[in-house]
Amino acid sequence: MAWAILFIAGLLEVVWALLMKQSLGFTRLWPSVGTIVFMFGSFGLLSIAMRSLPLGTSYTIWTGIGAVGAFTIGIAVLGEQLSAMRLIAAAMIVGGIVLMTLSSDA
């Protein structure tokens, strides 16, 4: 169950990152409110997952999901640049997530 909670926490991190971008530096009310709500949700679920998962594993996977998710949303939704170098970097992050998951005792 902790793994599912951690995955959802990572997805919520992607949502708050997108909303933060949409808030334009917290100058737009509803994206700013959404950022804070989803941020609390993400942190809350991360803290629940950390009850049974190791700190290094849970934090690495949470930030990795957020990083790769934000990268993907940036390209798909916001029209950000896609390059070979950025794809290699994202693949390396995914590889790190996989290795961290496989090396976990939990």
SULNOR-V487982 format. One record per residue. PHI is phi in degrees with one decimal (none if undefined). D_LAST is the distance of its C-alpha to the last C-alpha in whole Angstrom. Layout:
# SULNOR-V487982
phi-><PHI & PHI>
d_last-><D_LAST & D_LAST>
This chain:
# SULNOR-V487982
phi-><none & -61.5 & -66.2 & -64.6 & -63.2 & -63.3 & -62.1 & -63.9 & -59.1 & -64.9 & -64.5 & -64.1 & -63.4 & -62.6 & -62.5 & -68.9 & -66.0 & -63.1 & -64.0 & -62.8 & -61.7 & -70.8 & -75.5 & 53.6 & 71.8 & 60.6 & -99.0 & -111.5 & -59.4 & -69.0 & -64.1 & -67.5 & -63.7 & -60.1 & -57.1 & -66.8 & -63.1 & -70.2 & -64.7 & -61.0 & -61.7 & -63.9 & -62.9 & -63.4 & -67.5 & -59.5 & -65.1 & -67.5 & -62.8 & -70.6 & -62.8 & -122.2 & -105.3 & -63.5 & -54.7 & -59.5 & -66.9 & -66.0 & -68.6 & -63.2 & -67.9 & -59.6 & -68.7 & -65.8 & -60.3 & -63.0 & -67.1 & -69.7 & -64.3 & -65.4 & -58.7 & -66.0 & -64.3 & -58.1 & -74.6 & -72.4 & -103.4 & -99.1 & 70.2 & -72.6 & -64.0 & -113.5 & -136.5 & -60.7 & -63.5 & -68.1 & -64.7 & -63.6 & -61.3 & -63.9 & -63.6 & -66.2 & -64.5 & -61.2 & -59.8 & -63.9 & -62.8 & -62.3 & -62.6 & -64.0 & -64.4 & -67.0 & -87.8 & -78.1 & -82.1 & -78.7>
d_last-><11 & 9 & 9 & 13 & 14 & 12 & 15 & 17 & 17 & 18 & 21 & 22 & 22 & 24 & 27 & 27 & 28 & 30 & 32 & 32 & 34 & 36 & 37 & 39 & 38 & 38 & 42 & 41 & 40 & 38 & 36 & 35 & 35 & 32 & 30 & 30 & 29 & 26 & 25 & 25 & 23 & 20 & 20 & 19 & 17 & 15 & 15 & 14 & 11 & 10 & 11 & 7 & 6 & 7 & 11 & 12 & 9 & 10 & 14 & 14 & 13 & 15 & 18 & 18 & 18 & 21 & 23 & 23 & 24 & 26 & 28 & 28 & 30 & 32 & 33 & 34 & 35 & 36 & 38 & 36 & 37 & 35 & 36 & 34 & 33 & 31 & 30 & 29 & 27 & 25 & 24 & 23 & 21 & 19 & 19 & 17 & 14 & 14 & 14 & 11 & 9 & 10 & 9 & 5 & 4 & 0>
